């Protein structure tokens, strides 16, 4: 077992902020004594009893929703702020990328800032000179290296900052969501560098909302929820828990009938769309569409039909139990119908479901709820390659195999495995 590079023990951080119930100046005029006794501040716990260890040479993920405490934790580990309770220890030099341009002086040139960052990391000038050309080449800012940093775009500043942190001799590198600013080519270059750094024994703490990148790069992760560690362990388990519990539009993913309609033989009373665990649907996971149905008169050969469209009303697919010849004969009563899609092959975007209860493939329609529920499919590294399948691919993703064969039997394909 490798040595512990980062050790966090019972970290807590509290901030005192102005209270929303703080008395207004008018209240000091009306009732000075009561206003002076009222609390003007309140305490917010950004972190509460956070503990974890990161091994030397490991890429460790920290994930969670906005406001969960990720940035506060990184600032404590970077020694930018101190914890209210607990302690954190780091082995060796630490390089941080918490914000675009962190550690850069806007009036200095790119060249001068590279040497300034090296000095802040405790590197002698000669050591920075040895890797200077590699830093500039990696960042792709050769033309602007002698231009003041304030003239750089945010992407150029990011590329140079990451190049400095990646090439100087830091033992621990802390990377926040700043990689989202870079283009796709640069993000892939950063990912390759972070993978290679593990072979050299460098420890990386990686925060991102890109779950495909987290799964591809990290071996373990923690999930923060409201400042508390909600899950810790193998990265795939933690990411799955995070995605399953995420549902930004839970209200849109449920329909409830306001009034009963006694004239109908059957009425849809409730519709829900979620994953099998009750959270937001995830690529490659299970999707449950659940209907509560009230039947007032005997009905025969009942079919439940689901029509999925995109948020822009483009048709996606239709589902029906009639496709499997599973029509139902129902007597009066209350029923719950669960339609489960075992492997969701939808790309990450928002979808809308229209629900119908019919007989005879729609010849008799008992009830219909148009656009009953709206849900968003969360992205995930479904192929295990570290490449997220995004909505620009279309609507669905399909697994496939790829076979390459040489038509010229006299020459073997260079670099191709024999099949």
C-alpha positions in Angstrom: 0.0 0.0 0.0 1.4 3.4 -1.0 1.9 6.2 1.5 -0.9 8.7 2.4 -0.4 11.9 0.5 -3.5 13.8 1.7 -5.1 13.2 5.1 -8.2 15.1 6.1 -9.5 14.5 9.6 -12.9 15.8 10.8 -12.7 19.0 8.8 -15.5 21.6 9.5 -15.8 25.1 8.3 -18.3 27.7 9.5 -19.0 31.1 8.0 -20.8 34.0 9.7 -23.0 35.9 7.2 -25.6 38.6 7.5 -29.0 37.3 8.7 -32.0 37.6 6.4 -33.9 38.5 9.6 -31.5 41.3 10.6 -33.4 44.4 11.8 -33.8 47.2 9.3 -32.9 50.8 10.3 -36.5 51.7 10.6 -36.8 49.1 13.4 -34.0 50.8 15.3 -36.1 54.0 15.2 -39.4 52.3 16.3 -38.0 49.9 18.9 -34.3 50.5 19.6 -34.0 47.9 22.4 -35.6 45.1 20.5 -33.6 45.9 17.4 -30.3 45.8 19.3 -31.2 42.4 20.8 -32.1 40.9 17.5 -29.4 38.8 15.8 -27.8 40.5 12.8 -25.7 37.5 11.6 -26.2 33.8 11.2 -23.8 30.9 11.0 -23.6 28.7 7.9 -21.8 25.3 8.0 -20.0 24.9 4.7 -18.3 21.7 5.8 -19.1 19.3 8.6 -16.9 16.5 9.9 -15.3 15.6 6.5 -12.6 12.9 6.7 -10.8 11.0 3.9 -7.3 9.8 2.8 -5.7 10.0 -0.6 -2.9 7.7 -1.5 0.3 8.8 -3.2 0.0 8.7 -7.0 -3.8 8.5 -6.9 -6.3 10.6 -8.8 -9.1 11.2 -6.3 -12.5 12.7 -7.3 -14.6 15.1 -5.3 -18.1 15.5 -6.6 -21.4 17.1 -5.5 -24.0 19.7 -6.4 -23.2 23.4 -6.5 -23.0 24.7 -2.9 -22.1 21.2 -1.5 -18.8 22.5 -0.1 -16.3 21.3 -2.8 -14.6 24.6 -3.3 -14.4 25.3 0.4 -12.7 21.9 0.9 -10.2 22.6 -1.8 -9.4 26.0 -0.3 -8.7 24.4 3.0 -6.4 21.8 1.4 -4.7 24.6 -0.6 -4.1 26.6 2.7 -6.1 29.5 1.3 -8.4 29.3 4.3 -8.2 27.5 7.7 -10.8 25.0 9.0 -13.0 25.9 12.0 -12.3 22.3 13.3 -10.2 19.4 12.3 -6.9 19.3 10.4 -5.6 18.5 6.9 -2.0 17.4 6.1 -0.4 17.2 2.7 2.9 15.6 1.7 5.3 17.7 -0.5 4.7 20.7 -2.7 1.1 21.6 -3.6 -0.1 23.2 -6.8 -3.7 24.5 -7.1 -5.9 25.4 -10.0 -9.0 26.7 -8.3 -9.9 29.6 -10.6 -8.8 30.8 -14.0 -5.8 33.0 -13.6 -5.1 32.0 -10.0 -1.5 33.0 -9.1 -1.0 35.1 -12.2 -0.3 38.8 -12.1 -2.3 40.6 -14.8 0.5 43.1 -15.6 3.2 40.5 -16.0 3.8 38.6 -19.2 3.2 34.9 -19.7 6.9 34.3 -19.4 7.2 36.2 -16.2 4.2 34.5 -14.7 5.6 31.1 -15.4 8.8 31.9 -13.4 6.6 33.6 -10.7 4.5 30.5 -10.3 7.7 28.4 -10.1 9.0 30.6 -7.4 5.7 30.3 -5.4 6.0 26.5 -5.6 9.5 26.7 -4.3 11.3 25.8 -7.6 14.7 27.2 -8.4 14.9 29.3 -11.5 17.2 26.8 -13.2 14.6 24.0 -12.8 11.8 26.2 -14.3 14.1 27.0 -17.3 14.6 23.3 -18.0 10.9 22.8 -18.6 9.9 26.3 -19.9 9.7 25.2 -23.5 7.6 22.2 -22.7 5.2 24.4 -20.7 4.8 26.9 -23.6 4.3 24.1 -26.1 1.7 22.4 -24.0 -0.2 25.6 -23.4 0.0 26.6 -27.1 0.7 30.2 -26.3 4.0 30.6 -28.1 2.9 33.7 -30.0 1.7 35.5 -26.8 4.2 34.3 -24.2 5.7 37.9 -23.9 2.3 39.6 -23.8 0.8 40.7 -20.5 -1.6 38.1 -19.0 -4.4 40.6 -18.9 -4.5 40.4 -22.7 -5.1 36.6 -22.6 -8.5 35.1 -22.9 -9.8 33.0 -20.1 -9.0 29.8 -22.1 -5.4 30.9 -22.7 -4.9 31.7 -19.0 -6.3 28.3 -18.1 -4.0 26.5 -20.6 -0.9 28.2 -19.3 -1.9 27.7 -15.6 -2.5 24.0 -16.1 0.8 23.6 -18.1 2.7 25.3 -15.3 1.1 23.0 -12.6 1.6 19.9 -14.7 5.3 20.4 -15.6 6.7 21.8 -12.4 7.7 19.5 -9.6 4.6 19.6 -7.5 3.8 16.5 -5.5 0.1 17.2 -5.2 -2.0 19.0 -7.8 -5.5 20.3 -7.0 -7.8 20.8 -10.0 -11.2 22.5 -9.7 -13.8 22.8 -12.5 -11.6 25.1 -14.4 -11.0 22.5 -17.1 -14.5 23.1 -18.3 -13.2 26.4 -19.8 -10.8 24.6 -22.1 -11.7 23.3 -25.6 -12.2 19.5 -26.2 -8.7 19.0 -27.6 -7.1 20.7 -24.5 -9.3 18.8 -22.1 -8.1 15.5 -23.7 -4.5 16.7 -23.4 -5.0 17.5 -19.7 -6.6 14.1 -19.2 -3.6 12.3 -20.7 -1.3 14.4 -18.6 -3.2 13.6 -15.4 -3.1 9.8 -16.2 0.6 10.0 -16.9 1.3 11.9 -13.7 0.0 8.9 -11.6 2.9 6.8 -13.0 5.3 9.4 -11.7 3.8 9.3 -8.2 1.9 12.6 -8.4 -1.3 12.8 -6.4 -4.3 14.7 -8.0 -7.5 16.0 -6.4 -10.0 16.5 -9.2 -13.3 18.3 -8.9 -15.7 18.3 -11.9 -19.3 18.1 -12.9 -18.3 16.0 -15.9 -19.0 12.5 -14.6 -17.4 10.9 -17.7 -14.1 12.6 -16.9 -14.4 11.7 -13.2 -15.1 8.0 -13.9 -12.3 7.8 -16.5 -9.6 9.5 -14.5 -10.3 8.7 -10.8 -10.1 5.4 -9.0 -11.9 6.6 -5.9 -14.1 9.5 -5.0 -16.2 11.2 -2.3 -19.7 12.7 -2.7 -20.4 15.9 -0.7 -24.0 16.9 0.2 -24.5 20.1 2.1 -21.0 19.9 3.5 -21.2 16.3 4.6 -19.6 13.2 3.0 -22.6 11.3 1.7 -20.6 8.5 0.0 -17.0 7.4 -0.4 -15.4 4.5 -2.2 -14.8 3.2 -5.8 -15.6 6.0 -8.3 -18.3 4.1 -10.2 -20.3 3.5 -7.1 -20.0 7.1 -5.9 -20.9 8.5 -9.3 -23.9 6.2 -9.6 -25.2 7.4 -6.2 -24.7 11.0 -7.2 -26.5 10.7 -10.6 -29.3 8.6 -9.1 -30.0 11.2 -6.5 -29.9 14.2 -8.9 -33.2 15.5 -10.1 -33.2 19.2 -10.7 -36.8 19.1 -12.0 -38.5 16.7 -9.7 -41.7 18.7 -9.8 -41.8 18.4 -13.6 -41.2 14.6 -13.4 -44.6 14.0 -11.7 -48.2 14.6 -12.8 -51.1 14.5 -10.4 -54.8 14.8 -11.5 -56.5 17.6 -9.8 -60.1 16.5 -10.2 -61.8 13.2 -10.6 -63.8 12.7 -13.8 -66.7 10.2 -13.0 -67.7 10.1 -16.6 -64.6 8.2 -17.6 -64.4 4.4 -17.3 -60.7 4.7 -16.4 -58.7 7.8 -15.4 -55.0 8.4 -15.0 -54.6 9.8 -11.5 -50.8 10.1 -11.3 -47.7 9.7 -13.5 -44.0 9.7 -12.4 -40.7 9.3 -14.3 -37.5 8.4 -12.4 -34.7 5.9 -12.2 -35.3 2.5 -10.5 -33.9 4.0 -7.3 -36.2 7.0 -7.4 -33.7 9.6 -8.7 -33.0 11.2 -12.1 -32.7 8.8 -15.1 -29.1 8.1 -16.1 -27.7 7.0 -19.4 -27.4 3.2 -19.5 -29.5 2.8 -16.3 -33.1 2.0 -15.7 -36.1 4.3 -16.4 -39.4 3.7 -14.6 -42.6 5.4 -15.8 -45.2 4.7 -13.1 -48.9 5.3 -13.5 -51.7 5.2 -10.9 -54.9 4.3 -12.6 -58.5 4.4 -11.3 -61.0 2.1 -13.1 -64.7 2.8 -12.5 -66.2 0.3 -15.0 -65.0 -3.1 -16.3 -62.7 -2.6 -19.3 -61.1 -5.1 -21.6 -57.8 -5.5 -23.6 -56.3 -2.4 -21.9 -53.1 -1.0 -23.3 -50.8 1.6 -21.7 -49.2 3.7 -24.4 -46.2 6.0 -23.8 -45.1 8.5 -26.4 -41.6 10.0 -25.8 -40.6 13.3 -27.5 -37.7 15.7 -27.0 -38.4 19.0 -25.3 -38.6 20.5 -28.9 -41.4 18.0 -29.7 -39.4 15.8 -32.0 -40.7 12.2 -31.8 -38.4 9.7 -30.1 -40.3 6.4 -29.6 -43.5 4.8 -28.5 -44.0 2.1 -25.9 -47.0 -0.2 -25.3 -47.7 -3.4 -23.5 -49.7 -4.4 -26.6 -46.3 -4.9 -28.4 -45.8 -7.9 -26.1 -49.5 -9.0 -26.3 -50.0 -8.3 -22.6 -53.3 -6.5 -22.7 -55.2 -6.5 -19.4 -58.9 -7.0 -18.5 -59.5 -4.8 -15.5 -62.4 -4.7 -13.1 -63.3 -1.5 -11.0 -60.5 -0.6 -8.6 -57.2 1.2 -8.3 -54.1 0.0 -10.1 -50.4 0.9 -10.5 -48.7 0.3 -13.8 -44.8 0.4 -13.9 -43.1 0.6 -17.3 -39.4 -0.2 -16.9 -36.8 0.4 -19.6 -33.9 -1.8 -18.4 -31.1 0.0 -20.4 -31.8 3.6 -21.2 -30.2 4.4 -24.5 -31.1 8.1 -24.7 -28.5 10.8 -24.9 -28.4 13.5 -22.2 -31.2 16.0 -22.9 -34.8 16.7 -21.7 -37.6 14.4 -22.7 -41.4 14.6 -22.5 -43.8 11.7 -22.0 -47.4 11.6 -23.1 -49.5 8.8 -21.6 -52.6 7.1 -22.9 -54.9 4.3 -21.6 -56.6 2.7 -24.6 -58.1 -0.4 -26.0 -57.8 -1.9 -29.5 -54.7 0.1 -30.4 -56.4 3.4 -29.8 -59.8 2.6 -31.2 -61.2 3.3 -27.8 -59.4 5.9 -25.7 -60.2 5.9 -21.9 -57.8 8.7 -20.9 -54.9 10.7 -22.1 -52.4 13.0 -20.4 -50.5 15.0 -22.9 -46.9 16.0 -21.8 -47.6 14.3 -18.5 -44.0 14.4 -17.2 -40.7 16.0 -18.3 -37.4 14.5 -17.2 -33.7 15.0 -18.0 -31.4 12.1 -18.7 -28.0 12.5 -16.9 -24.8 11.8 -18.8 -22.5 9.0 -17.9 -19.4 7.2 -19.4 -21.7 4.4 -20.6 -19.0 2.9 -22.9 -16.2 3.0 -20.3 -13.9 5.0 -22.6 -13.8 8.3 -20.8 -15.7 10.0 -23.7 -19.2 11.3 -22.8 -21.9 10.8 -25.5 -23.4 14.3 -25.6 -26.7 15.5 -27.1 -25.0 16.7 -30.3 -25.0 13.1 -31.3 -28.7 13.1 -31.7 -31.3 11.4 -29.5 -30.2 7.8 -28.9 -26.9 5.9 -28.6 -26.5 2.4 -29.9 -23.8 -0.1 -28.9 -21.7 -1.4 -31.8 -18.6 -3.4 -32.6 -15.9 -2.3 -35.1 -14.0 -4.8 -37.2 -11.0 -3.8 -39.4 -9.7 -6.3 -42.0 -7.0 -5.9 -44.6 -8.3 -6.5 -48.1 -4.6 -6.9 -49.2 -3.7 -10.2 -47.6 0.0 -9.8 -48.5 0.3 -6.9 -46.0 -0.8 -7.0 -42.4 -2.4 -3.9 -40.9 0.2 -2.1 -38.8 -0.8 -1.7 -35.2 -4.1 -3.6 -35.6 -4.7 -6.6 -33.3 -5.3 -9.9 -35.1 -9.0 -10.9 -34.9 
